[in-house]
Amino acid sequence: MYLKRLIGYGLALAATLGVLALPHQTQATEATAAQSRAPATRTEVSAARTVTFRGRAFDTCKAPPLSTLRAWRSSPYRAVGVYFGGRGRACPKQRHLSKRWVAGATRLGWKVLPIFVGSQSPCVHAKNKRHVRIGRAPWRQGKKEARQAVRAAKALGMLTGSALYLDMEAYNQRNSRCARTTLDFIRGWNREVRKYAYLPGFYSSAESGVRHMERSRRAGVTDLPSAMWFARWDGKPSLYGERVLSPWAWSPHRRIHQYAGNVTEKHGGRRLTIDRNSADAPVARVAR
């Protein structure tokens, strides 16, 4: 009996001193080990090196020709989302997207929102994304794809300080094993993007990836996105009234709301099928 009490006191003392530590539920072993080996890096790009846009934006699967952007200056939009890289892109062939296009769009007065559609969650809902699911080493895979994103951004003339948005389509974030894998990939991607002085953003559905990121933020998880692009097609371009996000999270100047999708609009005689967005967030810094 005395021995049992002594052991009990010892365990209690060790827990109090922090000798015993339970692993965080949302961190996989691989990610934790990688963090312990990784050198300290900056957690945020200097605000002086970011460009923030506030207003209406649209994104469309293929970057439109500059002539269309010129015609669309009569529209309420002043920023355009471009799918600049990633093996999960629905439109991998981007006929018009080039360094010249990015510079030309900037000269026409457009801000560019770079979107990278890489590997997707193992429990992704969309059948057409299941062939690009995250593998067995999510932390390393996330870092690898982050380097791909940085290289692609540089090739298009996007400078350090640019926001790069990781597109993670809707997934079953209630599946704990799948959620851990997905979070490790996202965190690895974010850490590596920051390492190269770019700003990691995140796009997902409000009830899926965005809810998952908010839950992780409240749990104190590190290496989360710096800007949040949430999809809720309610037709209301509200940025800071999203119910799954704390009003103080990803604020100020860190949010985009995709409030309508797959709508067709015509401006200046040019027609496009787009998603509508309201933005108050970082965009690409472009070499002129």
C-alpha angles and dihedrals in degrees: 000000000000091000091051091051091048092052090047092052090048093053092048091050092048092051091049092052092048095247091128115053128177115219114252111258094231097050122084121214093248093054093046092050091047091051092053090054096041121096118242111272135186111276095207138029113241111269088229089065097052129086115213126202126196119190142053122333136178134202129200133181096250124036105249121232117271089249088064092049088051090052091046092060083094088064127089089248125099102167130057129202115222127192097224102169151343136105092255097062115132089211107038093162106077106179096183103032111107141123088271091052093051092049091045093050089051092051089052089058099259125137116217125226107197115212123194116195105194132154115338134224116282087238097045112154099216112087092209090062099050093090090066101048123149114269134221097288102053098165094052092040091052091052092047093052090045089060089051089052093050092049092049092048092050091049088056093051097257109149131215110283090047118132114239114195119212110214112215110176121218115297139168099273090176089070098092097201093047091044091054092051092047093047092050090053092048093047093048090049092049094048093051094046089053090048088064092047097254123127116246114222128180134217125192143123115293093237094047126031095008093053088048092052092049092050089049092049091053089050090056097249114165132219094045124154120285095215130032125216108185128188117217111149097206096126091241115114094213117150105181102031097072107136098215093054128070110243088238097049119100091003143174110027095349106103141088124180119203097203102170134024141199095013124149121226134175124208129166090000093302122113126207137171106228149161115241121228140182112210141194099159148099119290135185122302104222131204111237 
